[in-house]
Amino acid sequence: MQDRQFGFSTRAIHAGTPPDPVTGSRVAPIYQTAAYVFGSTEQAAELFQLRSYGHIYSRISNPTVAAFEERMASLENGLGAIAFSSGLAAQLGVVLTLAQNGDHIVSSQNIYGGTVTQFSITLRRMGIETTFAPVDDYDAIRAAIKPNTKMLFAETIGNPSGALADVDALAQIAHEAGIPLIVDNTFASPMLFRPIDHGADVVVHSATKFISGHGTVIGGVLIESGKFPWENGKFPLLSQPSPGYHNKVFTETFGEYAFLMRGRAEVLRDVGSQMSPMDAWLLLLGLETLPVRMKAHVENAGKIVEFLKSRPEVEWVNAPAMGSIFMFGIRGGRDAGRHFIDALELWSHLANVGDTKSLVIHPASTTHSQLSDDELVKAGVAPESIRLSVGLEDVDDLIWDLDNALRIAMASTSSGALRQAQDDKAVVRLDKGESCHPKPATCQDGASVGVDQDVLKPTEGRPSRVEGKV
């Protein structure tokens, strides 16, 4: 075959999964095995000494999982990847590959509540301290970096605030300090944005979300660029003899693969947070439709944003500058939000995003409930905030469901009944909780309402800053 750089959609279908050489199967086989037979005692010794490549035990590597890792590395334009049992496990794998007791990391404060807890509590118990700073306060980020800082962490799109990270700017700050930039790209997916192309050194995903796309798998993955100079003297876990592997020096033995080899051979091996072959197989299927799904997610989200902006029951909309996950604030605060969510029929109330199904949650009382009031403010989570993950249903039906739920929520609050009368487009039968309101003009006949077509063009320049409250 001629040397050719295949397109994103082609690689999402084919990368890592050629036809099976033994059976001819066109679909990747599921290697549901714990261990692998050695051809000889010499081969076994070579594998355990890391002098040759092959599979030993599925806690360390597995052929089906390796196919998923290869595809993710291709889609993120990385050198290689390591799959984990969850996104949080992948994050922890990055940290433990680089840091140990007495070390420090810097992180954006505009991130998932579970990550805040992992960094501020779990890592602290291990002797690794974290300093948080606003993702766009570059002076604060520079000031937070110390001599023992091992990484700078950010999310491409903050969960759930939607704050966008300027990856190019953060990469410059990190590299000036001699540390890597780690970017969680879960909310964007490699279809919409590829952080390595903008200077990131390691990318992590909760593969549970858009990578899977169907809410069937818990999984995570890290992808490394192969470009960072791990031998710069700041990372003794990579550049000094390792007692965990025959005193090997990973940077000397494996060169550009030093990070990936230590992450797999020591961290994944010892932590035991490996991905199962079945989960990897389901994720391979999910990736095949990622390009098509992301375009539809974004188109639906644009129409729903326009609908919410037109509604008097909505106090503000934090429209997504990229992607299909965003928050809005409902008038009436927590109580109205509770009635709104309980009234929805098509939208599923659960703790996940990036599904083909449309999902809704109240972050302050669920995904971010472990944060203090001050931490909620820093994360950009107001009490009235409702997070939507827009799915692939007919957008007319999604808007119909939102419309009904908004009216029921307002009718269930003390001032709701009076507010409804102001709009001559709606007539609400409060005694039956029914709506005679026709579907809004924004959703009739599938008309487009202001989808930003530039969002559908992946990685064309740096994303613009997220809109403020409307």
C-alpha positions as CSV (number, residue, x, y, z in Angstrom):
1,M,0.0,0.0,0.0
2,Q,1.3,3.5,-0.9
3,D,2.3,5.7,2.0
4,R,-0.8,7.8,2.7
5,Q,-2.1,9.9,5.6
6,F,-5.7,8.7,6.0
7,G,-8.4,11.0,7.1
8,F,-10.0,11.1,10.6
9,S,-13.1,9.2,9.7
10,T,-11.1,6.4,7.9
11,R,-8.8,6.0,10.9
12,A,-11.8,6.0,13.3
13,I,-13.0,2.9,11.5
14,H,-9.7,1.1,10.6
15,A,-6.8,2.2,12.8
16,G,-5.5,-0.7,14.9
17,T,-7.9,-3.4,13.5
18,P,-6.7,-5.0,10.2
19,P,-8.4,-8.3,9.3
20,D,-7.5,-11.0,11.7
21,P,-4.5,-12.9,10.2
22,V,-5.6,-16.3,11.5
23,T,-9.3,-16.4,10.8
24,G,-9.8,-13.6,8.4
25,S,-12.4,-12.0,10.7
26,R,-13.0,-8.4,9.6
27,V,-14.2,-7.4,13.1
28,A,-11.5,-7.3,15.8
29,P,-11.6,-10.4,17.9
30,I,-12.2,-10.3,21.7
31,Y,-9.2,-11.9,23.3
32,Q,-10.9,-12.8,26.6
33,T,-7.9,-14.3,28.2
34,A,-5.9,-13.7,31.4
35,A,-2.5,-14.9,30.2
36,Y,-0.5,-15.9,27.2
37,V,1.6,-19.0,26.4
38,F,5.4,-18.4,26.1
39,G,7.1,-20.0,23.2
40,S,10.2,-20.8,25.3
41,T,11.8,-20.0,28.6
42,E,14.1,-17.7,26.7
43,Q,11.1,-15.7,25.2
44,A,9.5,-15.5,28.7
45,A,12.7,-14.1,30.2
46,E,13.0,-11.5,27.3
47,L,9.4,-10.4,27.9
48,F,9.9,-10.0,31.6
49,Q,13.1,-8.1,31.2
50,L,11.3,-5.7,28.7
51,R,13.8,-6.6,26.0
52,S,11.1,-7.7,23.5
53,Y,7.5,-6.8,22.9
54,G,4.6,-9.2,23.6
55,H,1.8,-10.1,26.0
56,I,2.4,-11.6,29.4
57,Y,-0.7,-11.0,31.4
58,S,-3.9,-9.0,30.7
59,R,-3.4,-6.7,33.7
60,I,-0.5,-5.2,31.6
61,S,-1.6,-5.7,28.0
62,N,-4.1,-7.5,25.9
63,P,-4.5,-7.7,22.1
64,T,-8.1,-6.3,22.0
65,V,-7.1,-3.5,24.4
66,A,-4.0,-2.8,22.3
67,A,-6.2,-2.3,19.2
68,F,-8.2,0.3,21.0
69,E,-5.0,2.0,22.3
70,E,-3.6,2.2,18.8
71,R,-6.8,3.7,17.4
72,M,-6.9,6.4,20.1
73,A,-3.2,7.2,19.6
74,S,-3.9,7.7,15.9
75,L,-7.0,9.9,16.4
76,E,-5.2,12.1,18.9
77,N,-2.0,12.2,16.8
78,G,0.0,10.7,19.6
79,L,2.9,8.4,19.9
80,G,1.0,5.7,21.9
81,A,-1.7,5.1,24.4
82,I,-2.5,3.2,27.6
83,A,-6.1,2.2,28.4
84,F,-7.4,2.1,31.9
85,S,-10.6,1.0,33.7
86,S,-11.9,4.6,33.9
87,G,-11.1,8.2,33.2
88,L,-10.1,8.8,36.8
89,A,-7.8,5.8,36.7
90,A,-6.2,7.2,33.5
91,Q,-5.6,10.5,35.3
92,L,-4.1,8.8,38.3
93,G,-1.9,6.8,36.0
94,V,-0.5,10.0,34.5
95,V,0.2,11.5,37.9
96,L,1.8,8.4,39.4
97,T,4.0,8.0,36.3
98,L,5.5,11.4,37.0
99,A,5.1,12.3,40.7
100,Q,5.7,10.8,44.1
101,N,5.7,11.8,47.8
102,G,6.9,15.3,48.1
103,D,6.0,16.4,44.6
104,H,3.4,19.0,43.4
105,I,1.1,19.6,40.5
106,V,-0.8,22.6,39.2
107,S,-4.4,22.3,37.9
108,S,-7.1,24.4,36.5
109,Q,-9.9,25.0,39.0
110,N,-12.5,24.8,36.2
111,I,-12.7,21.0,36.2
112,Y,-14.8,18.0,37.1
113,G,-15.6,17.7,40.8
114,G,-14.3,14.2,41.0
115,T,-11.0,15.4,39.6
116,V,-10.9,18.1,42.3
117,T,-11.4,15.5,44.9
118,Q,-8.8,13.1,43.5
119,F,-6.2,15.9,43.3
120,S,-6.9,17.7,46.6
121,I,-7.7,14.7,48.8
122,T,-6.5,11.4,47.4
123,L,-3.2,12.7,46.0
124,R,-2.6,14.7,49.2
125,R,-2.8,11.4,51.2
126,M,0.0,10.1,48.9
127,G,2.1,13.2,49.7
128,I,1.4,14.9,46.4
129,E,0.1,18.5,46.7
130,T,-2.1,20.4,44.2
131,T,-2.5,24.1,43.6
132,F,-5.6,25.2,41.7
133,A,-5.9,28.3,39.6
134,P,-8.4,29.7,37.0
135,V,-7.8,28.3,33.6
136,D,-7.4,31.7,32.1
137,D,-5.4,33.4,34.8
138,Y,-1.9,32.9,33.4
139,D,-0.1,34.9,36.0
140,A,-1.7,32.8,38.8
141,I,-0.7,29.6,37.0
142,R,2.9,30.8,36.6
143,A,3.0,31.8,40.2
144,A,1.7,28.4,41.3
145,I,4.5,26.4,39.6
146,K,7.2,25.4,42.1
147,P,10.6,23.6,41.7
148,N,8.9,20.3,42.6
149,T,5.9,20.8,40.2
150,K,5.6,17.8,37.8
151,M,2.7,18.8,35.6
152,L,0.1,21.4,34.6
153,F,-3.5,19.9,34.2
154,A,-6.5,21.4,32.4
155,E,-9.7,20.3,30.6
156,T,-10.3,21.4,27.0
157,I,-13.9,22.2,28.0
158,G,-14.4,22.6,31.7
159,N,-17.0,20.3,33.4
160,P,-19.6,21.6,33.8
161,S,-18.8,25.3,33.4
162,G,-17.9,25.1,29.7
163,A,-14.8,27.2,30.3
164,L,-12.4,26.7,27.3
165,A,-8.7,26.2,27.9
166,D,-6.3,28.0,25.6
167,V,-4.1,24.9,25.1
168,D,-1.5,26.8,23.1
169,A,-1.0,29.4,25.9
170,L,-1.0,26.7,28.7
171,A,1.5,24.6,26.8
172,Q,3.8,27.6,26.5
173,I,3.6,28.3,30.2
174,A,4.2,24.6,31.1
175,H,7.2,24.2,28.7
176,E,8.8,27.4,29.9
177,A,8.8,25.8,33.4
178,G,10.1,22.5,32.0
179,I,6.9,20.5,32.8
180,P,4.3,18.8,30.6
181,L,0.8,20.0,29.9
182,I,-1.8,17.3,30.6
183,V,-5.2,17.9,28.9
184,D,-8.5,16.1,29.6
185,N,-10.2,16.1,26.2
186,T,-13.3,14.2,27.2
187,F,-15.9,16.9,26.4
188,A,-14.5,17.8,23.0
189,S,-13.3,14.3,21.7
190,P,-10.5,14.2,19.1
191,M,-13.2,14.9,16.5
192,L,-13.6,18.5,17.6
193,F,-10.2,19.2,19.0
194,R,-6.8,17.5,19.3
195,P,-4.7,19.0,22.1
196,I,-1.4,17.5,21.0
197,D,-1.6,19.5,17.8
198,H,-1.6,22.6,20.1
199,G,1.3,21.7,22.3
200,A,-0.2,19.3,24.9
201,D,2.1,16.5,26.0
202,V,-0.4,14.0,27.4
203,V,-4.2,13.7,26.6
204,V,-6.6,11.8,28.8
205,H,-10.2,10.8,28.2
206,S,-13.0,9.3,30.1
207,A,-13.8,6.9,27.3
208,T,-17.2,6.4,28.9
209,K,-18.4,9.5,27.2
210,F,-18.2,10.4,23.5
211,I,-15.6,7.7,22.7
212,S,-18.2,5.0,23.7
213,G,-21.2,7.2,22.8
214,H,-23.7,4.6,24.1
215,G,-23.5,4.6,27.9
216,T,-22.4,0.9,27.9
217,V,-18.8,1.1,29.1
218,I,-16.7,2.6,31.9
219,G,-13.2,3.2,30.6
220,G,-10.3,5.7,30.3
221,V,-7.2,6.2,28.2
222,L,-4.1,8.4,28.1
223,I,-2.3,9.3,24.9
224,E,1.3,10.6,24.9
225,S,2.8,12.9,22.3
226,G,6.3,11.5,22.4
227,K,7.7,15.0,22.2
228,F,8.4,16.0,25.8
229,P,12.1,15.8,27.0
230,W,11.6,13.6,30.0
231,E,15.4,13.5,30.5
232,N,15.5,17.2,31.4
233,G,16.3,16.4,35.1
234,K,12.9,17.1,36.6
235,F,11.5,13.5,36.4
236,P,13.7,11.1,38.4
237,L,11.0,8.4,38.1
238,L,11.8,8.3,34.4
239,S,15.5,9.4,34.3
240,Q,17.0,7.5,37.3
241,P,17.4,3.8,37.9
242,S,14.0,2.1,38.8
243,P,14.1,-0.4,41.6
244,G,10.7,-1.7,40.3
245,Y,12.3,-2.9,37.0
246,H,15.9,-4.1,37.5
247,N,17.2,-0.6,37.9
248,K,16.4,0.3,34.3
249,V,16.5,4.0,33.4
250,F,13.4,4.5,31.3
251,T,14.7,7.5,29.4
252,E,17.9,5.7,28.4
253,T,16.4,2.4,27.6
254,F,13.2,3.4,25.8
255,G,13.9,7.0,24.6
256,E,10.7,8.7,23.4
257,Y,8.7,5.8,24.8
258,A,9.9,6.3,28.4
259,F,6.7,7.7,29.7
260,L,4.5,5.1,28.1
261,M,6.8,2.2,29.2
262,R,6.9,3.3,32.8
263,G,3.1,4.0,32.8
264,R,2.4,0.5,31.6
265,A,5.2,-1.6,33.1
266,E,5.2,-0.1,36.5
267,V,2.0,2.0,37.2
268,L,-0.6,0.0,35.3
269,R,1.0,-3.3,36.5
270,D,1.0,-2.2,40.1
271,V,-2.2,-0.3,40.4
272,G,-4.2,-3.0,38.4
273,S,-6.6,-0.6,36.8
274,Q,-6.6,-2.2,33.4
275,M,-9.3,-2.1,30.8
276,S,-11.2,-5.3,30.0
277,P,-11.1,-6.8,26.5
278,M,-14.9,-6.6,26.2
279,D,-14.9,-2.9,27.1
280,A,-12.1,-2.2,24.6
281,W,-14.1,-4.0,21.9
282,L,-17.2,-2.0,22.6
283,L,-15.1,1.2,22.5
284,L,-13.7,0.2,19.1
285,L,-17.3,0.0,17.9
286,G,-18.1,3.4,19.4
287,L,-15.2,5.1,17.7
288,E,-16.4,3.9,14.3
289,T,-19.3,6.4,14.5
290,L,-17.6,9.2,16.4
291,P,-17.3,11.6,13.5
292,V,-21.0,11.2,12.5
293,R,-22.2,11.4,16.1
294,M,-20.3,14.5,17.0
295,K,-21.6,16.5,14.1
296,A,-25.2,15.6,15.0
297,H,-24.6,16.3,18.7
298,V,-23.3,19.8,17.9
299,E,-26.1,20.6,15.5
300,N,-28.8,19.5,18.0
301,A,-27.1,21.5,20.7
302,G,-27.2,24.7,18.7
303,K,-30.9,24.5,18.2
304,I,-31.6,23.8,21.8
305,V,-29.5,26.7,22.9
306,E,-31.5,29.0,20.7
307,F,-34.7,27.6,22.1
308,L,-33.6,28.1,25.7
309,K,-32.5,31.7,25.1
310,S,-36.0,32.5,24.0
311,R,-37.7,31.3,27.1
312,P,-38.7,33.6,30.0
313,E,-38.3,30.7,32.5
314,V,-34.5,30.6,31.7
315,E,-32.3,33.1,33.5
316,W,-29.2,32.5,31.6
317,V,-27.6,30.1,29.0
318,N,-23.9,29.3,29.0
319,A,-23.9,28.4,25.3
320,P,-21.1,26.0,24.3
321,A,-18.3,27.5,22.2
322,M,-17.4,24.0,21.3
323,G,-19.3,20.7,21.7
324,S,-22.8,19.7,22.9
325,I,-22.6,19.9,26.7
326,F,-23.6,23.1,28.5
327,M,-25.4,24.6,31.5
328,F,-28.3,26.9,31.8
329,G,-29.9,28.6,34.9
330,I,-33.6,28.2,35.6
331,R,-35.6,30.9,37.3
332,G,-36.6,29.8,40.8
333,G,-33.3,28.2,41.8
334,R,-32.9,24.7,43.2
335,D,-36.7,24.1,43.7
336,A,-37.6,25.0,40.2
337,G,-34.7,22.9,38.9
338,R,-35.9,19.9,40.8
339,H,-39.4,20.2,39.4
340,F,-38.0,20.7,35.9
341,I,-35.9,17.6,36.0
342,D,-38.7,15.5,37.4
343,A,-41.0,16.6,34.7
344,L,-38.8,15.5,31.8
345,E,-39.7,12.4,29.8
346,L,-37.2,12.0,27.0
347,W,-34.2,13.5,28.8
348,S,-32.6,11.0,31.2
349,H,-31.6,12.2,34.6
350,L,-28.3,10.5,35.3
351,A,-24.6,11.1,36.0
352,N,-23.1,10.8,32.6
353,V,-22.5,12.8,29.4
354,G,-21.7,12.1,25.7
355,D,-24.4,9.6,25.1
356,T,-26.6,9.1,22.1
357,K,-29.4,9.7,24.6
358,S,-30.0,13.3,25.9
359,L,-29.0,13.6,29.5
360,V,-29.7,16.1,32.3
361,I,-28.4,16.6,35.9
362,H,-28.2,19.3,38.6
363,P,-24.4,19.4,39.3
364,A,-24.5,21.3,42.6
365,S,-26.4,18.5,44.3
366,T,-24.8,15.5,42.4
367,T,-21.6,15.5,40.4
368,H,-20.1,18.4,42.3
369,S,-21.9,17.9,45.7
370,Q,-18.6,17.1,47.4
371,L,-17.3,20.6,46.8
372,S,-17.7,23.5,49.2
373,D,-19.7,26.6,48.3
374,D,-16.4,28.4,47.6
375,E,-15.2,25.5,45.4
376,L,-18.5,25.5,43.5
377,V,-18.1,29.2,42.7
378,K,-14.6,28.6,41.5
379,A,-15.7,25.7,39.3
380,G,-18.5,28.0,37.8
381,V,-21.4,26.0,39.2
382,A,-24.3,28.1,40.5
383,P,-27.1,26.5,42.6
384,E,-29.6,27.0,39.8
385,S,-27.4,25.4,37.1
386,I,-28.7,22.6,35.1
387,R,-26.3,20.6,32.8
388,L,-27.5,19.3,29.5
389,S,-25.7,16.7,27.4
390,V,-27.5,16.9,24.1
391,G,-28.1,13.5,22.3
392,L,-29.1,12.4,18.9
393,E,-32.9,12.2,19.2
394,D,-35.0,14.3,16.8
395,V,-34.5,17.8,18.1
396,D,-38.2,18.7,17.8
397,D,-38.9,16.0,20.4
398,L,-36.2,17.2,22.7
399,I,-37.5,20.8,22.6
400,W,-41.1,19.6,23.1
401,D,-39.9,17.8,26.3
402,L,-37.9,20.9,27.5
403,D,-40.9,23.1,26.8
404,N,-43.3,21.0,28.9
405,A,-40.8,20.6,31.8
406,L,-40.2,24.4,31.9
407,R,-43.9,25.1,32.1
408,I,-44.5,22.5,34.8
409,A,-41.5,23.8,36.8
410,M,-42.8,27.3,36.8
411,A,-46.4,26.2,37.6
412,S,-45.0,24.3,40.6
413,T,-43.4,27.4,42.1
414,S,-45.2,30.2,43.9
415,S,-44.8,32.7,41.1
416,G,-44.9,30.3,38.2
417,A,-48.6,30.5,37.3
418,L,-48.4,34.3,37.0
419,R,-45.3,34.2,34.8
420,Q,-46.9,31.9,32.3
421,A,-49.6,34.4,31.3
422,Q,-47.1,36.9,29.9
423,D,-46.5,34.9,26.8
424,D,-49.3,34.8,24.2
425,K,-47.6,31.8,22.6
426,A,-48.5,29.6,25.5
427,V,-51.7,28.4,27.2
428,V,-51.2,26.2,30.1
429,R,-53.9,24.1,31.7
430,L,-52.6,24.3,35.2
431,D,-55.3,22.0,36.6
432,K,-54.1,19.1,34.5
433,G,-50.4,20.1,34.1
434,E,-50.9,20.0,30.3
435,S,-49.5,22.3,27.7
436,C,-51.5,23.5,24.7
437,H,-48.5,25.3,23.4
438,P,-47.5,24.2,19.9
439,K,-43.9,23.2,19.1
440,P,-41.8,26.4,18.8
441,A,-41.0,27.8,15.4
442,T,-37.4,27.1,16.1
443,C,-38.0,23.4,15.9
444,Q,-40.7,23.1,13.2
445,D,-39.7,21.2,10.1
446,G,-36.2,20.6,11.4
447,A,-35.2,24.2,10.6
448,S,-31.6,25.2,11.5
449,V,-31.3,27.8,14.1
450,G,-27.8,29.2,14.3
451,V,-25.5,26.2,14.5
452,D,-21.9,27.4,14.3
453,Q,-20.6,25.5,11.3
454,D,-17.0,26.3,12.3
455,V,-17.5,24.0,15.4
456,L,-18.0,21.1,13.0
457,K,-14.5,21.7,11.5
458,P,-12.2,20.0,13.9
459,T,-9.0,21.6,15.1
460,E,-9.1,24.6,12.7
461,G,-7.2,27.0,15.0
462,R,-7.6,27.8,18.6
463,P,-11.2,27.7,20.0
464,S,-12.6,31.1,21.0
465,R,-13.5,31.9,24.6
466,V,-16.8,30.6,25.9
467,E,-19.7,33.0,26.0
468,G,-20.7,34.5,29.3
469,K,-24.1,34.4,30.9
470,V,-26.9,35.4,28.6
